[in-house]
Amino acid sequence: MYRRSFKDTKSSLGSPNPNFSKPMVALRFLRALSLVRCSGPGARSPSYRARGIRRAAYACMAASAGPRRAWSRALLRKIRRRPGRGLRRPRAVIRRRRPVGGGDPLEVALRRLVPGGGCMEYCRLLEEAADYVKCLAMQVRLMQTIVDSASHVNSID
Amino acid sequence: MDMHEKDQCHSLKSEDNLEYSNPGNSSFLLPNNPSIRSVSGNSSVTIGQANQSGPFSSSSIPMDDPFSIGFWNQSTKPTDLDLCKNNSPACSNPVNGNSSLNVEWNSSDSFSIGGTLLQAANLSHFPADKAFAGRPARLSCFTNSSIDGMMSPFSLAQSASLCANATLGDESGAQIEKNKEHKNNFDGVVVSSDHPSSCIALGAVKRKRNTEDMPLDQAQEASHVSREMEENLEFEQNAEPNSPSVVTDKPRGKQVKDSNESLKDEFIHIRARRGQATNSHSLAERVRREKINERMKLLQDLVPGKAVMLDEIINYVQSLQQQVEFLSMKLAAINPRLGIDIDSVLSKYLLQSYNGTSGAMAFPSSSVHPPVHTSQQGLVQAGLQVMANPPDSLGRSMNIQLAAVHEYKESKMQVSNSWEEGLQGVMQMAYSNNVNLNARGL
């Protein structure tokens, strides 16, 4: 279901802008949200739904960030990998271009935080981290807004 | 020097915001004195200088011959504009889509330094014959040595002063002073930051960012830089103290090329960075360090509050991720009752927008809200937009729903961000749809 949600989102909304556009993320996320919930609200526990929503959030974020970003690619790969697809890309992605010596604990921690951070050089890592932080912050703001408006609507009724 | 480097990094960050003027055409080689004066007035490295010589050197690396020869040959003629025109298309080509780089050529002084030095060399002061005579001689020497060496702003200045000094049969005192002044200024330019390498590094950085290339390019450019540096230092060593005030310590032990022997007497003394090795390795490292510093600054700018260490950045990222988790849990708890209709509404809405003529339909919130700062009016306009387009049944239903939403408007709060307003508008639509449909369903 989550796969479907993500794929549908991507196909229907077209290719994302290379620039990060907020309305794209918002609509995409809302779409994904609705798809997450359509599995049957009563059938699933809130925690299950929460996980699905989180996954959808990351997927939307990565999808709207564009495939040019290493972290978005890695994030999508991580999200899609869960169903255990048999289909592997014919061209081998060269992972572990430079395995980290792990001298700096800060750097190691950053690599763990940023998706796809294990294979990058340090300055590339910093660049990706900056972009990731930006998108994350936007995603958080988006979700906060949704929650606020949802609670507001709920309080009205 | 560090400050300047950081400034360079900053400027790199903000390169998109630089005002774009016509690159190189008019002010590249100004025959006027104002540019000269501006050079002399500018004793400290400015950001623009670094940026300019960056693209200059970086663009020069791929294309040496046409630029150099054309440059030098044409510079002797009073038609500077032609030179500029030859320069800008030639130079702009190898630079990968860096219009910003070309632009920055114009916007500040370091380019004009080379240009004005050239002019000081020949245009207004010397008879053209001498300039013509002197130039090709120097040119040949330079081409022998290395074309890369020619291309650096160093070598430009050097060659300019070379020509200037060489062709001077009789230097006026004012002329000498002017040259020295330029040299000094250029020295100031060069010295105060790691100029050529940083310029090239910055150019490399810019190119990197645009093309996302491998570090091989860096190494190549670093090696280019190192060659240039070596040659510049060679020049320094060979030079007779022409401007005694500027002589400083130069690293010894560089090999001298024979072609440069004849140029001993007329070199500019350029201060190398004190205690800095000019290996290709260290240069590349310096490039890399600057890159890293620049990225760190980017990161620190993104993180709210003071983030001196990477530690705080990591904490911030972790907190953001935790917030995502928390909000997702909250969303899961708070919205069990949203039905499938949102999906259909949204998808069809979007499909309509994509099929329809006005792309603004897709994001009525985003397109409408910026001029309007109340969610209510935005919704009205969104509704108007919807009604304007040929309505199918869905469209009509959406219009109806929008009208229904209108009733909710008064209760909605004002949000500062326009896009959040838009989001709220969309949310209101969705919720109103849901409410209506639920009401109808029940």
Interface residues (C-beta under 8 A of the other chain):
Chain A: D8 S12 L13 G14 K22 P23 A26 L27 L30 R31 L33 S34 L35 R37 C38 P41 G42 P46 S47 R49 A50 R51 G52 I53 R54 A57 Y58 R68 L106 E107 A109 L110 L113 V114 E121 Y122 C123 L126 E127 A129 A130 Y132 V133 K134 L136 A137 Q139 V140 R141 L142 M143 Q144 T145 I146 V147 S149 A150 S151 H152 V153 N154 I156 D157
Chain B: E212 P215 R288 K291 I292 R295 M296 L298 L299 L302 V303 M309 L310 D311 I313 I314 Y316 V317 Q318 L320 Q321 Q323 V324 E325 L327 S328 M329 K330 L331 A332 A333 I334 N335 P336 R337 L338 G339 I340 I342 D343 L346 S347 L350 L351 Y354 A362 F363 S365 S366 Y408 S411 K412 M413 V415 W419 E420 G422 L423 Q424 V426 M427 Q428 A430 Y431 V435
